[in-house]
Amino acid sequence: MMSRPQAPYCQSMRWWCWLLVLLDLIPLLERSIVHSNDQHDRLVRAIRRGQPIAARAAMQEHLAGTAALLRGFLS
């Protein structure tokens, strides 16, 4: 299992602060990190190539997977 750096200190409780807290609840498994990195790579490649539809699809896939993972840990 990989170690996760601590989430930055949040001076206000904006939605992204809560997201960081929730993301810190996800165990860091090598397989999950590799999959997440692959999704980020797809997103960056699509942006660099000027492919907004592909970038949107990659981001939606990544967010849907992350949301499902968080729901699983919170239920």
DSSP file (Angstrom, degrees, kcal/mol; ACC not computed):
  #  RESIDUE AA STRUCTURE BP1 BP2  ACC     N-H-->O    O-->H-N    N-H-->O    O-->H-N    TCO  KAPPA ALPHA  PHI   PSI    X-CA   Y-CA   Z-CA
    1    1 A M              0   0    0      0, 0.0    28,-0.2     0, 0.0     2,-0.2   0.000 360.0 360.0 360.0 138.1    0.0    0.0    0.0
    2    2 A M        -     0   0    0     26,-1.0    26,-0.3     1,-0.0     2,-0.3  -0.534 360.0-117.7 -88.0 156.2    1.3    3.5   -0.9
    3    3 A S        -     0   0    0     -2,-0.2    -1,-0.0    24,-0.1     0, 0.0  -0.721  21.6-138.9 -95.1 147.9    1.3    6.4    1.6
    4    4 A R        -     0   0    0     -2,-0.3     3,-0.1    20,-0.1     2,-0.0  -0.871  17.0-120.8-105.9 133.5   -0.8    9.5    0.9
    5    5 A P        -     0   0    0      0, 0.0     2,-0.1     0, 0.0    -1,-0.0  -0.386  44.4 -92.0 -64.8 152.5    0.5   13.0    1.6
    6    6 A Q        -     0   0    0      1,-0.1     3,-0.1    -2,-0.0     0, 0.0  -0.387  42.9-106.2 -67.1 141.6   -1.6   14.9    4.0
    7    7 A A        -     0   0    0      1,-0.1    -1,-0.1    13,-0.1     3,-0.1  -0.389  46.3 -96.2 -63.5 144.3   -4.4   17.1    2.5
    8    8 A P        -     0   0    0      0, 0.0     2,-0.1     0, 0.0    -1,-0.1  -0.275  47.3 -91.8 -62.7 150.6   -3.5   20.8    2.7
    9    9 A Y        -     0   0    0     -3,-0.1     2,-0.6     1,-0.1     8,-0.0  -0.416  38.7-142.6 -63.8 132.6   -4.9   22.7    5.6
   10   10 A C        -     0   0    0      1,-0.1    -1,-0.1    -2,-0.1     3,-0.1  -0.884  14.8-170.0-102.2 120.6   -8.3   24.3    4.7
   11   11 A Q  S    S+     0   0    0     -2,-0.6     2,-0.3     1,-0.1    -1,-0.1   0.730  79.6  28.5 -81.5 -21.7   -8.9   27.7    6.2
   12   12 A S  S    S-     0   0    0      2,-0.0     2,-1.5     0, 0.0    -1,-0.1  -0.964  85.5-116.6-134.7 154.5  -12.5   27.7    5.1
   13   13 A M        +     0   0    0     -2,-0.3     2,-0.1     4,-0.1    -3,-0.0  -0.451  51.8 158.6 -93.0  65.3  -14.9   24.7    4.6
   14   14 A R    >>  -     0   0    0     -2,-1.5     4,-1.6     1,-0.1     3,-0.9  -0.314  59.2 -96.1 -76.2 168.1  -15.5   25.1    0.9
   15   15 A W  H 3> S+     0   0    0      1,-0.3     4,-2.0     2,-0.2     5,-0.1   0.850 124.6  56.3 -58.1 -35.0  -16.7   22.2   -1.1
   16   16 A W  H 3> S+     0   0    0      1,-0.2     4,-2.2     2,-0.2    -1,-0.3   0.807 101.7  56.7 -70.7 -26.7  -13.2   21.3   -2.3
   17   17 A C  H <> S+     0   0    0     -3,-0.9     4,-2.0     2,-0.2    -1,-0.2   0.925 108.2  47.2 -66.3 -42.8  -12.1   21.1    1.3
   18   18 A W  H  X S+     0   0    0     -4,-1.6     4,-2.6     1,-0.2    -2,-0.2   0.891 109.4  54.6 -63.6 -38.5  -14.7   18.5    2.0
   19   19 A L  H  X S+     0   0    0     -4,-2.0     4,-2.9     1,-0.2    -1,-0.2   0.916 106.9  50.5 -61.5 -42.9  -13.7   16.7   -1.2
   20   20 A L  H  X S+     0   0    0     -4,-2.2     4,-1.8     2,-0.2    -1,-0.2   0.906 110.3  50.3 -61.2 -41.0  -10.1   16.5    0.0
   21   21 A V  H  X S+     0   0    0     -4,-2.0     4,-0.5     2,-0.2    -2,-0.2   0.940 113.0  45.9 -62.0 -46.5  -11.3   15.1    3.3
   22   22 A L  H >< S+     0   0    0     -4,-2.6     3,-1.4     1,-0.2     4,-0.4   0.906 110.3  53.1 -64.5 -41.7  -13.4   12.4    1.5
   23   23 A L  H >< S+     0   0    0     -4,-2.9     3,-1.2     1,-0.3    -1,-0.2   0.838 101.3  60.9 -63.5 -31.5  -10.5   11.5   -0.8
   24   24 A D  H 3< S+     0   0    0     -4,-1.8    -1,-0.3     1,-0.2    -2,-0.2   0.687  95.0  64.0 -68.4 -16.1   -8.3   11.0    2.1
   25   25 A L  T << S+     0   0    0     -3,-1.4    -1,-0.2    -4,-0.5    -2,-0.2   0.669  81.0  96.3 -78.7 -17.0  -10.7    8.3    3.3
   26   26 A I  S <  S-     0   0    0     -3,-1.2     2,-0.1    -4,-0.4    44,-0.0  -0.608  81.6-122.2 -77.7 124.1   -9.9    6.2    0.2
   27   27 A P        -     0   0    0      0, 0.0     2,-1.0     0, 0.0    -2,-0.1  -0.401  24.3-120.0 -62.6 141.3   -7.3    3.5    0.8
   28   28 A L        +     0   0    0    -26,-0.3   -26,-1.0    -4,-0.1     2,-0.4  -0.743  39.3 175.1 -88.3 102.9   -4.3    3.9   -1.5
   29   29 A L     >  -     0   0    0     -2,-1.0     4,-2.3   -28,-0.2     3,-0.4  -0.896  37.0-128.0-107.5 138.0   -4.0    0.7   -3.4
   30   30 A E  H  > S+     0   0    0     -2,-0.4     4,-2.5     1,-0.2     5,-0.2   0.886 109.6  53.0 -51.2 -44.4   -1.4    0.4   -6.2
   31   31 A R  H  > S+     0   0    0      1,-0.2     4,-2.2     2,-0.2    -1,-0.2   0.897 109.7  48.1 -61.2 -41.2   -4.1   -0.8   -8.7
   32   32 A S  H  > S+     0   0    0     -3,-0.4     4,-2.7     2,-0.2    -1,-0.2   0.893 111.2  50.3 -66.8 -39.9   -6.3    2.2   -8.0
   33   33 A I  H  X S+     0   0    0     -4,-2.3     4,-2.7     2,-0.2    -2,-0.2   0.922 110.8  48.9 -64.9 -44.0   -3.4    4.6   -8.3
   34   34 A V  H  X S+     0   0    0     -4,-2.5     4,-2.3    -5,-0.2    -2,-0.2   0.927 113.1  47.7 -60.9 -45.2   -2.3    3.1  -11.6
   35   35 A H  H  X S+     0   0    0     -4,-2.2     4,-2.1     2,-0.2    -2,-0.2   0.923 112.8  48.2 -62.9 -44.8   -5.9    3.3  -12.9
   36   36 A S  H  X S+     0   0    0     -4,-2.7     4,-2.4     1,-0.2    -2,-0.2   0.910 111.2  50.5 -62.5 -42.8   -6.3    6.9  -11.7
   37   37 A N  H  X S+     0   0    0     -4,-2.7     4,-2.5     1,-0.2    -1,-0.2   0.893 108.4  52.7 -62.9 -39.7   -3.0    7.9  -13.3
   38   38 A D  H  X S+     0   0    0     -4,-2.3     4,-2.3     2,-0.2    -1,-0.2   0.910 109.4  49.2 -61.0 -42.3   -4.1    6.3  -16.6
   39   39 A Q  H  X S+     0   0    0     -4,-2.1     4,-2.1     2,-0.2    -2,-0.2   0.911 111.0  49.3 -64.7 -41.5   -7.3    8.4  -16.5
   40   40 A H  H  X S+     0   0    0     -4,-2.4     4,-2.7     1,-0.2     5,-0.2   0.905 109.4  52.7 -63.4 -40.4   -5.4   11.6  -15.8
   41   41 A D  H  X S+     0   0    0     -4,-2.5     4,-2.7     1,-0.2     5,-0.2   0.918 108.4  50.2 -60.7 -43.7   -3.0   10.8  -18.7
   42   42 A R  H  X S+     0   0    0     -4,-2.3     4,-2.1     1,-0.2    -1,-0.2   0.910 111.5  49.2 -60.6 -41.8   -6.0   10.3  -21.1
   43   43 A L  H  X S+     0   0    0     -4,-2.1     4,-2.2     2,-0.2    -2,-0.2   0.944 112.5  45.9 -63.1 -49.1   -7.4   13.7  -20.0
   44   44 A V  H  X S+     0   0    0     -4,-2.7     4,-2.8     1,-0.2     5,-0.2   0.910 111.8  51.7 -63.4 -42.7   -4.1   15.5  -20.4
   45   45 A R  H  X S+     0   0    0     -4,-2.7     4,-2.0    -5,-0.2    -1,-0.2   0.918 110.0  49.5 -60.4 -42.7   -3.5   14.0  -23.8
   46   46 A A  H  <>S+     0   0    0     -4,-2.1     5,-3.0    -5,-0.2     4,-0.4   0.907 112.2  47.8 -64.0 -41.0   -6.9   15.0  -25.0
   47   47 A I  H ><5S+     0   0    0     -4,-2.2     3,-1.4     1,-0.2    -2,-0.2   0.941 111.8  49.3 -64.5 -46.6   -6.4   18.5  -23.8
   48   48 A R  H 3<5S+     0   0    0     -4,-2.8    -1,-0.2     1,-0.3    -2,-0.2   0.830 111.0  50.7 -62.6 -31.8   -3.0   18.8  -25.5
   49   49 A R  T 3<5S-     0   0    0     -4,-2.0    -1,-0.3    -5,-0.2    -2,-0.2   0.480 115.6-115.4 -84.4  -2.2   -4.4   17.5  -28.7
   50   50 A G  T < 5 +     0   0    0     -3,-1.4    -3,-0.2    -4,-0.4    -2,-0.1   0.885  67.9 142.9  70.7  38.4   -7.3   20.0  -28.7
   51   51 A Q     >< +     0   0    0     -5,-3.0     4,-2.5     1,-0.2     5,-0.2  -0.750  19.9 172.6-113.3  82.7   -9.9   17.3  -28.3
   52   52 A P  H  > S+     0   0    0      0, 0.0     4,-2.6     0, 0.0     5,-0.2   0.838  77.4  53.3 -63.6 -33.5  -12.6   18.8  -26.0
   53   53 A I  H  > S+     0   0    0      2,-0.2     4,-2.2     1,-0.2     5,-0.1   0.928 112.3  44.3 -67.7 -43.4  -15.0   15.9  -26.5
   54   54 A A  H  > S+     0   0    0      2,-0.2     4,-2.4     1,-0.2    -1,-0.2   0.885 113.6  51.5 -66.7 -38.2  -12.4   13.3  -25.6
   55   55 A A  H  X S+     0   0    0     -4,-2.5     4,-2.4     2,-0.2    -2,-0.2   0.922 110.6  48.2 -64.5 -43.6  -11.3   15.4  -22.6
   56   56 A R  H  X S+     0   0    0     -4,-2.6     4,-2.8     2,-0.2     5,-0.2   0.920 111.8  49.6 -62.6 -43.4  -14.8   15.8  -21.3
   57   57 A A  H  X S+     0   0    0     -4,-2.2     4,-2.4     1,-0.2    -2,-0.2   0.913 111.6  48.7 -62.5 -43.1  -15.4   12.0  -21.7
   58   58 A A  H  X S+     0   0    0     -4,-2.4     4,-2.2     2,-0.2    -1,-0.2   0.908 113.7  46.6 -63.8 -42.1  -12.1   11.2  -19.8
   59   59 A M  H  X S+     0   0    0     -4,-2.4     4,-2.9     2,-0.2     5,-0.2   0.914 111.9  50.2 -67.9 -42.3  -13.0   13.6  -17.0
   60   60 A Q  H  X S+     0   0    0     -4,-2.8     4,-2.5     1,-0.2     5,-0.2   0.902 111.1  49.5 -62.7 -40.8  -16.6   12.4  -16.7
   61   61 A E  H  X S+     0   0    0     -4,-2.4     4,-2.1    -5,-0.2    -1,-0.2   0.926 112.9  47.0 -62.6 -44.4  -15.3    8.8  -16.5
   62   62 A H  H  X S+     0   0    0     -4,-2.2     4,-2.3     2,-0.2    -2,-0.2   0.932 114.3  46.1 -64.0 -46.4  -12.8    9.7  -13.8
   63   63 A L  H  X S+     0   0    0     -4,-2.9     4,-2.7     1,-0.2    -1,-0.2   0.889 111.6  51.8 -65.6 -39.2  -15.3   11.7  -11.7
   64   64 A A  H  X S+     0   0    0     -4,-2.5     4,-2.3    -5,-0.2    -1,-0.2   0.912 111.7  47.1 -63.5 -42.0  -17.9    9.0  -12.0
   65   65 A G  H  X S+     0   0    0     -4,-2.1     4,-2.2    -5,-0.2    -2,-0.2   0.905 113.3  47.7 -65.7 -41.9  -15.4    6.3  -10.8
   66   66 A T  H  X S+     0   0    0     -4,-2.3     4,-2.6     2,-0.2    -2,-0.2   0.907 111.9  50.4 -65.9 -41.9  -14.3    8.5   -7.9
   67   67 A A  H  X S+     0   0    0     -4,-2.7     4,-2.8     2,-0.2    -2,-0.2   0.912 110.7  49.2 -62.5 -42.7  -17.9    9.3   -6.9
   68   68 A A  H  X S+     0   0    0     -4,-2.3     4,-2.2     2,-0.2    -1,-0.2   0.905 111.0  50.2 -63.4 -41.0  -18.7    5.6   -7.0
   69   69 A L  H  X S+     0   0    0     -4,-2.2     4,-1.7     2,-0.2    -2,-0.2   0.928 112.2  46.8 -63.2 -45.6  -15.7    4.8   -4.9
   70   70 A L  H  X S+     0   0    0     -4,-2.6     4,-2.0     1,-0.2    -2,-0.2   0.910 110.5  52.5 -63.5 -42.7  -16.6    7.5   -2.3
   71   71 A R  H  X S+     0   0    0     -4,-2.8     4,-1.4     1,-0.2    -1,-0.2   0.905 107.5  53.5 -59.6 -40.2  -20.2    6.3   -2.2
   72   72 A G  H  < S+     0   0    0     -4,-2.2    -1,-0.2     1,-0.2    -2,-0.2   0.873 111.8  43.9 -62.5 -38.1  -19.0    2.8   -1.5
   73   73 A F  H  < S+     0   0    0     -4,-1.7    -1,-0.2     1,-0.2    -2,-0.2   0.785 115.0  48.8 -77.2 -27.4  -16.9    4.0    1.5
   74   74 A L  H  <        0   0    0     -4,-2.0    -2,-0.2     1,-0.2    -1,-0.2   0.627 360.0 360.0 -89.5 -13.2  -19.6    6.2    2.9
   75   75 A S     <        0   0    0     -4,-1.4    -1,-0.2    -5,-0.2    -2,-0.1   0.465 360.0 360.0 -96.3 360.0  -22.4    3.7    2.8
